[in-house]
Amino acid sequence: MSETYKPLTRSASNTMIAGVCAGLADYLNIDPTVVRLLFVLGFFLTGPGIFLAYLIMAIVVPLEKTLPQ
C-alpha cells in the first residue's frame, strides 16, 4: 500500500500577502482565487477569527522549497 504524502506549505511563487491561500489551494487542488474569496467572505461573516487563523497559518505553515534557478 503506497500512499503519497503531500505536505501543506505556503506558496513561494503565487503570493498576495504570505502565500497561505495559494498554498492551501494547491493542497486542495483548487483555484487560489476561490480560497482567497472564501477567506475574505469568512472575515466579513466571522470577524477577526479568520484573520487570526490566517496569521497563525502564516507563522506555522512552512514556505515551500523552491529549486534555485
C-alpha positions in Angstrom: 0.0 0.0 0.0 1.8 3.1 -1.3 0.4 6.4 -0.2 1.9 9.6 -1.2 2.2 12.3 1.4 1.5 15.9 0.2 2.6 18.4 2.9 0.8 21.7 3.4 3.1 24.6 2.5 2.8 28.2 1.8 3.4 29.2 -1.8 6.6 31.0 -2.6 5.6 31.9 -6.2 1.9 32.7 -6.0 1.7 35.1 -3.1 -0.5 38.0 -2.3 0.4 38.5 1.4 2.0 35.4 2.8 1.2 32.7 0.4 -1.2 30.9 2.8 -4.3 30.9 0.5 -2.3 29.8 -2.6 -0.6 27.0 -0.6 -3.9 25.9 0.8 -5.4 25.9 -2.7 -2.5 23.9 -4.0 -3.0 21.3 -1.2 -6.7 21.1 -2.0 -6.2 21.2 -5.8 -8.5 24.2 -6.4 -8.0 27.7 -7.7 -6.3 30.1 -5.3 -8.8 32.8 -6.1 -11.6 30.7 -4.6 -9.7 30.3 -1.4 -8.9 34.0 -1.2 -12.5 34.8 -1.7 -13.5 32.3 1.0 -11.1 34.0 3.4 -12.5 37.4 2.7 -16.1 36.2 3.0 -15.1 34.4 6.2 -13.6 37.6 7.6 -16.9 39.6 7.0 -19.0 36.8 8.4 -17.0 35.8 11.4 -14.9 38.9 12.2 -11.4 38.8 13.3 -11.4 35.0 14.0 -10.5 34.1 10.4 -7.8 36.8 10.3 -6.2 35.3 13.4 -6.3 31.9 11.8 -4.6 33.4 8.7 -1.8 34.9 10.9 -1.3 31.6 12.7 -1.1 29.7 9.4 1.4 32.3 8.1 3.6 31.6 11.1 3.2 27.9 11.5 2.9 26.6 7.9 6.4 26.3 6.3 7.3 28.0 3.0 7.6 25.6 0.0 11.1 24.7 -1.0 11.9 26.1 -4.5 14.8 25.0 -6.7 17.5 27.6 -7.3 17.4 29.0 -10.8 
